[in-house]
Amino acid sequence: MSSTGDPAPQPGTLYLVATPIGNLEDVSRRALQVLGDVDLILAEDTRRTRKLLSRYEIHTQLRAFHEHNEDAHAPDLVARLAAGAQLALVSDAGTPAISDPGYPLIRAAIDADIPVVPIPGPSAVLAALAASGLPTARFLFAGYLPRKRSARQAVLRGLQNEPGTLIFLESPRRVAGALADAAEILGERPVVVARELTKIHEEFLRGSLPEMARVIAERTLRGELTLCIGGVSRGISTSARDHEDTVDLPGLEERFELLLGQGLARNEALKVVVRETGIPRQEAYKALIVGDEDKDEPDQEEKI
Protein backbone atom coordinates (compact mmCIF):
# COMPACT_ATOMS: atom_id res chain seq x y z
CA MET A 1 0.00 0.00 0.00
CA SER A 2 1.45 3.31 -1.03
CA SER A 3 0.41 6.83 -0.39
CA THR A 4 1.33 10.12 -1.88
CA GLY A 5 1.97 13.21 0.16
CA ASP A 6 0.70 16.67 -0.51
CA PRO A 7 2.07 18.23 -3.68
CA ALA A 8 5.01 20.56 -3.23
CA PRO A 9 3.91 24.17 -2.82
CA GLN A 10 4.29 26.48 -5.75
CA PRO A 11 7.05 29.00 -5.10
CA GLY A 12 6.20 32.62 -4.59
CA THR A 13 7.67 35.53 -6.49
CA LEU A 14 10.29 38.08 -5.58
CA TYR A 15 9.23 41.46 -6.99
CA LEU A 16 11.83 44.19 -7.46
CA VAL A 17 9.78 47.36 -7.15
CA ALA A 18 11.19 50.72 -8.25
CA THR A 19 10.00 53.56 -6.01
CA PRO A 20 10.10 57.37 -6.39
CA ILE A 21 13.47 59.11 -6.17
CA GLY A 22 11.83 62.23 -4.74
CA ASN A 23 8.34 63.09 -5.94
CA LEU A 24 5.92 60.55 -4.48
CA GLU A 25 3.68 60.93 -7.52
CA ASP A 26 6.30 59.16 -9.64
CA VAL A 27 5.09 55.66 -8.86
CA SER A 28 3.22 53.35 -11.22
CA ARG A 29 -0.17 51.78 -10.57
CA ARG A 30 1.42 48.39 -11.03
CA ALA A 31 4.02 49.13 -8.35
CA LEU A 32 1.30 50.19 -5.90
CA GLN A 33 -0.75 47.09 -6.66
CA VAL A 34 2.23 44.80 -6.05
CA LEU A 35 3.13 46.55 -2.80
CA GLY A 36 -0.44 46.16 -1.63
CA ASP A 37 -0.77 42.50 -2.62
CA VAL A 38 2.48 40.91 -1.41
CA ASP A 39 2.90 39.24 1.97
CA LEU A 40 5.96 41.24 2.97
CA ILE A 41 7.91 44.28 1.79
CA LEU A 42 11.67 44.25 2.30
CA ALA A 43 12.79 47.85 2.68
CA GLU A 44 16.26 49.39 2.89
CA ASP A 45 14.85 52.06 5.24
CA THR A 46 11.44 51.25 6.67
CA ARG A 47 10.88 54.87 7.69
CA ARG A 48 11.20 56.16 4.13
CA THR A 49 9.17 53.34 2.65
CA ARG A 50 6.44 53.84 5.25
CA LYS A 51 5.95 57.41 3.99
CA LEU A 52 5.21 56.07 0.52
CA LEU A 53 2.89 53.37 1.82
CA SER A 54 1.04 55.85 4.04
CA ARG A 55 0.59 58.22 1.11
CA TYR A 56 -1.24 55.49 -0.80
CA GLU A 57 -2.88 53.78 2.19
CA ILE A 58 -0.98 50.52 1.83
CA HIS A 59 -0.72 48.46 5.03
CA THR A 60 1.55 45.58 4.00
CA GLN A 61 4.02 44.40 6.63
CA LEU A 62 7.49 45.95 6.39
CA ARG A 63 10.84 44.39 7.26
CA ALA A 64 14.25 46.06 7.24
CA PHE A 65 16.58 44.65 4.62
CA HIS A 66 19.85 46.50 4.10
CA GLU A 67 23.57 46.03 3.47
CA HIS A 68 24.24 45.06 7.09
CA ASN A 69 21.77 42.16 7.24
CA GLU A 70 21.09 41.03 3.67
CA ASP A 71 23.57 38.14 3.69
CA ALA A 72 22.22 36.80 6.98
CA HIS A 73 18.54 37.12 6.05
CA ALA A 74 18.70 35.88 2.45
CA PRO A 75 18.45 32.11 3.25
CA ASP A 76 15.35 32.58 5.42
CA LEU A 77 13.70 34.78 2.81
CA VAL A 78 14.42 32.29 0.04
CA ALA A 79 12.85 29.57 2.19
CA ARG A 80 9.73 31.71 2.57
CA LEU A 81 9.61 32.29 -1.16
CA ALA A 82 10.02 28.57 -1.83
CA ALA A 83 7.07 27.92 0.48
CA GLY A 84 4.87 30.24 -1.59
CA ALA A 85 5.28 33.67 0.00
CA GLN A 86 5.10 36.74 -2.23
CA LEU A 87 7.81 39.30 -1.39
CA ALA A 88 8.62 42.78 -2.69
CA LEU A 89 12.05 44.35 -2.44
CA VAL A 90 12.41 48.15 -2.43
CA SER A 91 15.35 50.47 -1.82
CA ASP A 92 15.32 53.97 -0.37
CA ALA A 93 14.60 55.33 -3.84
CA GLY A 94 14.79 54.14 -7.43
CA THR A 95 15.40 50.59 -8.60
CA PRO A 96 16.49 47.96 -6.03
CA ALA A 97 19.97 46.43 -6.26
CA ILE A 98 21.36 49.26 -8.41
CA SER A 99 24.09 50.51 -6.04
CA ASP A 100 21.68 49.40 -3.31
CA PRO A 101 21.09 46.19 -1.30
CA GLY A 102 19.48 43.17 -2.93
CA TYR A 103 21.98 41.28 -5.04
CA PRO A 104 22.54 38.34 -2.61
CA LEU A 105 18.80 37.76 -2.29
CA ILE A 106 18.17 38.06 -6.02
CA ARG A 107 21.02 35.66 -6.83
CA ALA A 108 19.84 33.15 -4.20
CA ALA A 109 16.26 33.31 -5.49
CA ILE A 110 17.36 32.69 -9.07
CA ASP A 111 19.53 29.76 -7.97
CA ALA A 112 16.48 28.29 -6.20
CA ASP A 113 14.34 28.61 -9.37
CA ILE A 114 12.15 31.26 -7.76
CA PRO A 115 10.65 33.82 -10.18
CA VAL A 116 12.20 37.28 -9.93
CA VAL A 117 10.02 39.97 -11.51
CA PRO A 118 11.13 43.58 -12.01
CA ILE A 119 8.56 46.34 -11.62
CA PRO A 120 10.33 49.18 -13.46
CA GLY A 121 10.05 52.82 -12.60
CA PRO A 122 12.06 55.85 -11.47
CA SER A 123 15.83 55.91 -11.88
CA ALA A 124 18.16 58.77 -10.92
CA VAL A 125 20.74 57.43 -13.38
CA LEU A 126 18.48 57.58 -16.42
CA ALA A 127 16.75 60.80 -15.37
CA ALA A 128 20.08 62.59 -15.01
CA LEU A 129 21.44 61.19 -18.28
CA ALA A 130 18.34 62.09 -20.28
CA ALA A 131 18.39 65.72 -19.11
CA SER A 132 22.18 66.13 -19.10
CA GLY A 133 22.56 67.09 -22.74
CA LEU A 134 25.47 64.66 -23.03
CA PRO A 135 25.51 61.80 -25.58
CA THR A 136 23.15 58.98 -24.61
CA ALA A 137 23.83 56.37 -27.30
CA ARG A 138 26.41 54.74 -25.01
CA PHE A 139 26.95 55.25 -21.29
CA LEU A 140 28.60 53.52 -18.35
CA PHE A 141 27.10 53.61 -14.87
CA ALA A 142 29.90 53.16 -12.32
CA GLY A 143 27.95 53.58 -9.08
CA TYR A 144 29.66 55.37 -6.19
CA LEU A 145 33.30 56.34 -6.45
CA PRO A 146 35.51 55.02 -3.62
CA ARG A 147 35.88 57.16 -0.50
CA LYS A 148 39.68 57.03 -0.44
CA ARG A 149 41.34 59.35 -2.90
CA SER A 150 43.91 56.83 -4.13
CA ALA A 151 41.22 54.26 -4.90
CA ARG A 152 39.01 56.91 -6.48
CA GLN A 153 41.79 58.06 -8.75
CA ALA A 154 42.53 54.46 -9.75
CA VAL A 155 38.91 53.98 -10.81
CA LEU A 156 38.95 57.20 -12.84
CA ARG A 157 42.19 56.21 -14.57
CA GLY A 158 40.58 52.91 -15.52
CA LEU A 159 37.78 54.84 -17.23
CA GLN A 160 39.96 57.32 -19.14
CA ASN A 161 39.41 55.60 -22.49
CA GLU A 162 35.69 54.90 -22.12
CA PRO A 163 33.90 56.63 -25.03
CA GLY A 164 30.46 56.58 -23.43
CA THR A 165 29.08 59.11 -20.97
CA LEU A 166 30.23 58.23 -17.44
CA ILE A 167 27.63 58.28 -14.66
CA PHE A 168 28.36 58.23 -10.93
CA LEU A 169 26.37 58.65 -7.75
CA GLU A 170 27.99 60.84 -5.13
CA SER A 171 27.36 62.29 -1.69
CA PRO A 172 27.42 66.07 -0.99
CA ARG A 173 30.38 65.61 1.36
CA ARG A 174 32.61 63.94 -1.24
CA VAL A 175 31.50 65.52 -4.50
CA ALA A 176 34.08 68.34 -4.44
CA GLY A 177 36.94 65.86 -4.06
CA ALA A 178 35.48 63.60 -6.75
CA LEU A 179 35.21 66.45 -9.24
CA ALA A 180 38.73 67.66 -8.46
CA ASP A 181 40.15 64.19 -9.08
CA ALA A 182 38.07 63.79 -12.25
CA ALA A 183 39.34 67.15 -13.54
CA GLU A 184 42.93 66.12 -12.85
CA ILE A 185 42.63 62.72 -14.52
CA LEU A 186 39.98 63.18 -17.23
CA GLY A 187 40.76 66.77 -18.15
CA GLU A 188 38.57 69.29 -19.97
CA ARG A 189 35.43 67.22 -20.34
CA PRO A 190 31.85 68.39 -19.93
CA VAL A 191 30.14 67.44 -16.69
CA VAL A 192 26.61 67.78 -15.35
CA VAL A 193 25.87 67.61 -11.63
CA ALA A 194 22.21 66.67 -11.14
CA ARG A 195 20.93 67.45 -7.65
CA GLU A 196 17.66 66.59 -5.90
CA LEU A 197 16.07 65.06 -8.99
CA THR A 198 12.25 65.33 -9.12
CA LYS A 199 12.21 67.33 -5.88
CA ILE A 200 11.35 70.99 -5.30
CA HIS A 201 14.99 72.08 -5.39
CA GLU A 202 15.97 70.06 -8.47
CA GLU A 203 19.05 71.57 -10.09
CA PHE A 204 21.39 70.86 -12.99
CA LEU A 205 24.88 72.38 -12.83
CA ARG A 206 26.72 72.28 -16.15
CA GLY A 207 30.28 73.11 -17.17
CA SER A 208 33.72 71.64 -17.73
CA LEU A 209 35.27 69.41 -15.06
CA PRO A 210 37.85 72.01 -13.94
CA GLU A 211 35.21 74.74 -13.86
CA MET A 212 32.69 72.64 -11.96
CA ALA A 213 35.34 71.47 -9.49
CA ARG A 214 35.98 75.13 -8.60
CA VAL A 215 32.28 75.99 -8.39
CA ILE A 216 31.35 73.04 -6.18
CA ALA A 217 34.34 73.62 -3.89
CA GLU A 218 32.80 76.99 -2.99
CA ARG A 219 29.27 75.69 -2.42
CA THR A 220 27.59 73.60 0.24
CA LEU A 221 25.35 71.11 -1.54
CA ARG A 222 22.61 69.01 -0.04
CA GLY A 223 20.61 66.08 -1.29
CA GLU A 224 21.27 63.21 -3.66
CA LEU A 225 23.75 63.86 -6.48
CA THR A 226 24.27 62.20 -9.86
CA LEU A 227 27.32 63.08 -11.97
CA CYS A 228 27.35 62.73 -15.76
CA ILE A 229 30.75 63.18 -17.41
CA GLY A 230 31.44 63.18 -21.14
CA GLY A 231 33.33 60.16 -22.47
CA VAL A 232 36.71 60.30 -24.17
CA SER A 233 36.73 61.80 -27.65
CA ARG A 234 36.56 58.89 -30.05
CA GLY A 235 37.77 60.59 -33.18
CA ILE A 236 41.40 61.52 -32.64
CA SER A 237 44.24 59.87 -30.74
CA THR A 238 45.41 62.29 -28.03
CA SER A 239 48.99 61.28 -28.70
CA ALA A 240 48.85 61.99 -32.45
CA ARG A 241 46.04 64.47 -33.04
CA ASP A 242 47.64 65.98 -36.11
CA HIS A 243 47.77 62.78 -38.17
CA GLU A 244 44.82 61.80 -40.33
CA ASP A 245 45.53 58.11 -39.89
CA THR A 246 44.61 58.36 -36.18
CA VAL A 247 40.98 59.13 -36.97
CA ASP A 248 38.76 56.37 -35.62
CA LEU A 249 36.70 56.07 -38.79
CA PRO A 250 34.47 53.16 -37.71
CA GLY A 251 33.43 55.01 -34.56
CA LEU A 252 32.90 58.31 -36.35
CA GLU A 253 30.98 56.77 -39.22
CA GLU A 254 28.76 54.78 -36.87
CA ARG A 255 27.79 57.92 -34.97
CA PHE A 256 27.42 59.96 -38.18
CA GLU A 257 25.13 57.37 -39.80
CA LEU A 258 23.05 57.15 -36.63
CA LEU A 259 22.49 60.91 -36.68
CA LEU A 260 21.57 60.81 -40.36
CA GLY A 261 19.12 58.02 -39.59
CA GLN A 262 17.51 60.27 -36.99
CA GLY A 263 16.71 62.80 -39.72
CA LEU A 264 19.58 65.27 -39.38
CA ALA A 265 21.05 66.86 -42.49
CA ARG A 266 24.67 66.02 -43.20
CA ASN A 267 25.99 69.40 -42.06
CA GLU A 268 23.97 69.23 -38.83
CA ALA A 269 25.15 65.68 -38.15
CA LEU A 270 28.72 66.84 -38.78
CA LYS A 271 28.32 69.62 -36.20
CA VAL A 272 27.12 67.11 -33.61
CA VAL A 273 30.08 64.79 -34.24
CA VAL A 274 32.53 67.69 -33.92
CA ARG A 275 30.93 68.86 -30.70
CA GLU A 276 30.88 65.38 -29.15
CA THR A 277 34.39 64.32 -30.12
CA GLY A 278 36.42 67.51 -30.19
CA ILE A 279 37.74 66.70 -33.67
CA PRO A 280 38.65 69.76 -35.78
CA ARG A 281 35.76 70.38 -38.16
CA GLN A 282 37.97 70.18 -41.24
CA GLU A 283 39.25 66.73 -40.30
CA ALA A 284 35.74 65.47 -39.56
CA TYR A 285 34.57 66.91 -42.89
CA LYS A 286 37.37 65.18 -44.79
CA ALA A 287 36.71 61.87 -43.03
CA LEU A 288 32.93 61.83 -43.19
CA ILE A 289 31.85 64.01 -46.13
CA VAL A 290 34.72 63.95 -48.61
CA GLY A 291 35.60 60.37 -47.73
CA ASP A 292 31.99 59.32 -48.14
CA GLU A 293 31.80 60.95 -51.56
CA ASP A 294 35.01 59.20 -52.62
CA LYS A 295 33.43 55.85 -51.73
CA ASP A 296 30.63 56.56 -54.19
CA GLU A 297 33.12 56.97 -57.06
CA PRO A 298 34.02 53.81 -58.99
CA ASP A 299 37.71 52.94 -58.98
CA GLN A 300 39.89 53.28 -62.08
CA GLU A 301 39.45 49.68 -63.18
CA GLU A 302 35.67 50.04 -63.07
CA LYS A 303 35.84 53.27 -65.12
CA ILE A 304 37.84 51.50 -67.80
JOLINKA-V804860 format. One record per residue. N is the residue number from 1. RES is the residue in one small letter. PHI is phi in whole degrees, 0 to 359 (999 if undefined). BURIAL is 1 if it has 24 or more other C-alpha atoms within 12 Angstrom, else 0. D_LAST is the distance of its C-alpha to the last C-alpha in Angstrom with 2 decimals. Layout:
{{N	RES	PHI	BURIAL	D_LAST} {N	RES	PHI	BURIAL	D_LAST}}
This chain:
{{1	m	999	0	93.17} {2	s	239	0	90.03} {3	s	222	0	89.11} {4	t	249	0	85.97} {5	g	278	0	85.86} {6	d	295	0	84.38} {7	p	298	0	80.60} {8	a	297	0	78.76} {9	p	295	0	78.23} {10	q	287	0	74.84} {11	p	293	1	73.38} {12	g	280	1	73.17} {13	t	229	1	70.17} {14	l	261	1	69.36} {15	y	263	1	67.95} {16	l	257	1	66.11} {17	v	257	1	66.95} {18	a	284	1	65.25} {19	t	238	1	67.80} {20	p	304	1	67.64} {21	i	267	1	66.71} {22	g	185	1	69.05} {23	n	285	0	69.51} {24	l	292	1	71.49} {25	e	282	0	69.92} {26	d	275	1	66.60} {27	v	224	1	67.56} {28	s	277	0	66.36} {29	r	298	0	68.70} {30	r	296	0	67.51} {31	a	300	1	68.44} {32	l	296	1	71.89} {33	q	296	0	72.44} {34	v	297	1	71.59} {35	l	297	1	73.85} {36	g	279	1	76.63} {37	d	263	0	76.29} {38	v	288	1	75.96} {39	d	280	1	78.99} {40	l	204	1	78.29} {41	i	251	1	76.10} {42	l	264	1	75.17} {43	a	239	1	74.88} {44	e	298	1	73.94} {45	d	224	1	76.57} {46	t	298	1	79.01} {47	r	293	0	80.23} {48	r	290	0	76.85} {49	t	294	1	76.09} {50	r	297	1	79.55} {51	k	297	0	78.78} {52	l	295	1	75.85} {53	l	296	1	77.93} {54	s	296	0	80.83} {55	r	301	0	78.62} {56	y	249	0	77.66} {57	e	55	0	81.01} {58	i	254	1	79.73} {59	h	242	0	82.46} {60	t	295	1	80.67} {61	q	297	0	82.06} {62	l	251	1	80.35} {63	r	218	1	80.08} {64	a	292	1	78.85} {65	f	215	1	75.78} {66	h	219	1	74.29} {67	e	298	0	72.89} {68	h	274	0	76.38} {69	n	230	0	77.31} {70	e	296	1	74.14} {71	d	294	0	74.11} {72	a	288	0	77.79} {73	h	272	0	77.67} {74	a	304	1	74.46} {75	p	301	0	76.16} {76	d	295	0	78.90} {77	l	291	1	76.47} {78	v	295	1	74.29} {79	a	298	1	77.48} {80	r	296	1	78.32} {81	l	296	1	74.87} {82	a	297	1	75.17} {83	a	276	0	78.51} {84	g	114	0	76.96} {85	a	291	1	77.29} {86	q	255	1	74.76} {87	l	237	1	73.90} {88	a	240	1	71.90} {89	l	251	1	70.62} {90	v	229	1	70.22} {91	s	254	1	69.72} {92	d	304	1	71.13} {93	a	196	1	68.16} {94	g	83	1	64.68} {95	t	269	1	63.32} {96	p	302	1	65.45} {97	a	75	1	64.28} {98	i	266	1	61.67} {99	s	57	1	63.28} {100	d	218	1	66.52} {101	p	299	1	68.78} {102	g	139	1	67.93} {103	y	303	1	65.54} {104	p	302	1	68.24} {105	l	291	1	69.59} {106	i	298	1	66.21} {107	r	297	0	65.20} {108	a	293	1	68.59} {109	a	295	1	68.40} {110	i	297	0	64.98} {111	d	296	0	66.24} {112	a	267	1	69.20} {113	d	61	0	67.01} {114	i	262	1	68.36} {115	p	299	1	66.12} {116	v	241	1	64.87} {117	v	240	0	63.84} {118	p	279	1	62.36} {119	i	247	1	63.56} {120	p	291	1	60.95} {121	g	179	1	61.81} {122	p	301	1	62.10} {123	s	209	1	60.25} {124	a	297	1	60.62} {125	v	299	1	57.35} {126	l	286	1	55.24} {127	a	297	1	57.27} {128	a	295	1	56.79} {129	l	298	1	53.06} {130	a	299	1	52.44} {131	a	265	1	54.33} {132	s	287	1	53.21} {133	g	84	1	50.07} {134	l	269	1	48.28} {135	p	304	1	45.18} {136	t	245	1	46.23} {137	a	297	0	43.13} {138	r	217	0	44.41} {139	f	211	1	47.91} {140	l	230	1	50.34} {141	f	268	1	54.05} {142	a	248	1	56.07} {143	g	66	1	59.58} {144	y	271	1	62.27} {145	l	288	1	61.71} {146	p	300	0	64.32} {147	r	289	0	67.57} {148	k	285	0	67.61} {149	r	299	0	65.47} {150	s	299	0	64.18} {151	a	291	0	63.05} {152	r	297	1	61.57} {153	q	295	1	59.54} {154	a	296	0	58.31} {155	v	297	1	57.05} {156	l	296	1	55.27} {157	r	297	0	53.62} {158	g	292	0	52.37} {159	l	253	1	50.68} {160	q	302	1	49.05} {161	n	260	0	45.53} {162	e	285	1	45.86} {163	p	283	1	43.25} {164	g	279	1	45.26} {165	t	298	1	48.24} {166	l	267	1	51.37} {167	i	233	1	54.54} {168	f	230	1	58.04} {169	l	261	1	61.55} {170	e	209	1	64.13} {171	s	266	1	67.80} {172	p	302	1	69.16} {173	r	289	0	70.98} {174	r	252	1	67.91} {175	v	294	1	65.14} {176	a	297	1	65.67} {177	g	295	1	65.34} {178	a	296	1	62.28} {179	l	292	1	60.49} {180	a	297	1	61.51} {181	d	294	1	60.12} {182	a	296	1	56.89} {183	a	296	1	56.49} {184	e	293	0	57.09} {185	i	266	1	54.66} {186	l	264	1	51.95} {187	g	82	1	52.03} {188	e	281	1	51.04} {189	r	250	1	50.06} {190	p	287	1	51.11} {191	v	220	1	54.09} {192	v	234	1	56.05} {193	v	257	1	59.65} {194	a	261	1	60.71} {195	r	237	1	64.48} {196	e	54	1	66.84} {197	l	303	1	64.16} {198	t	70	1	65.49} {199	k	262	0	68.86} {200	i	301	0	70.62} {201	h	262	0	69.58} {202	e	306	1	65.90} {203	e	208	0	63.93} {204	f	240	1	60.41} {205	l	254	1	60.22} {206	r	238	1	56.77} {207	g	169	1	55.57} {208	s	277	1	54.13} {209	l	302	1	55.75} {210	p	299	1	57.63} {211	e	297	1	58.79} {212	m	290	1	59.93} {213	a	298	1	61.69} {214	r	291	0	63.76} {215	v	296	0	64.50} {216	i	290	1	65.60} {217	a	297	0	67.72} {218	e	260	0	69.83} {219	r	242	0	70.24} {220	t	251	0	72.27} {221	l	265	1	70.22} {222	r	229	0	71.62} {223	g	90	1	70.24} {224	e	285	1	67.28} {225	l	235	1	64.12} {226	t	233	1	60.46} {227	l	254	1	57.98} {228	c	241	1	54.26} {229	i	238	1	52.21} {230	g	300	1	48.52} {231	g	285	1	46.37} {232	v	293	1	44.53} {233	s	298	1	41.47} {234	r	271	1	38.49} {235	g	278	1	35.80} {236	i	233	1	36.73} {237	s	293	0	38.53} {238	t	293	0	41.90} {239	s	271	0	41.82} {240	a	213	0	38.48} {241	r	294	0	38.00} {242	d	274	0	36.19} {243	h	255	0	33.22} {244	e	299	0	30.16} {245	d	287	0	29.70} {246	t	267	0	33.06} {247	v	293	1	31.92} {248	d	276	1	32.56} {249	l	301	1	29.39} {250	p	303	0	30.32} {251	g	293	1	33.71} {252	l	297	1	32.55} {253	e	295	1	29.86} {254	e	298	0	32.39} {255	r	293	1	34.93} {256	f	298	1	32.52} {257	e	294	1	31.31} {258	l	298	0	34.96} {259	l	295	0	35.95} {260	l	298	0	33.23} {261	g	295	0	34.48} {262	q	274	0	37.94} {263	g	101	0	36.91} {264	l	284	0	36.48} {265	a	291	0	34.03} {266	r	299	1	31.45} {267	n	295	0	33.52} {268	e	292	0	36.69} {269	a	297	1	35.23} {270	l	297	1	34.06} {271	k	301	1	37.65} {272	v	296	1	39.09} {273	v	298	1	36.92} {274	v	297	1	37.92} {275	r	295	0	41.54} {276	e	285	1	41.65} {277	t	256	1	39.95} {278	g	80	1	40.90} {279	i	290	1	37.36} {280	p	305	1	36.87} {281	r	301	1	35.21} {282	q	297	0	32.47} {283	e	291	1	31.47} {284	a	296	1	31.58} {285	y	297	1	29.48} {286	k	296	0	26.78} {287	a	284	1	26.87} {288	l	259	1	27.13} {289	i	266	1	25.73} {290	v	296	0	23.09} {291	g	299	0	22.05} {292	d	292	0	21.96} {293	e	292	0	19.74} {294	d	299	0	17.25} {295	k	295	0	17.22} {296	d	283	0	16.21} {297	e	279	0	12.94} {298	p	290	0	9.88} {299	d	286	0	8.94} {300	q	299	0	6.33} {301	e	296	0	5.22} {302	e	292	0	5.40} {303	k	297	0	3.79} {304	i	290	0	0.00}}
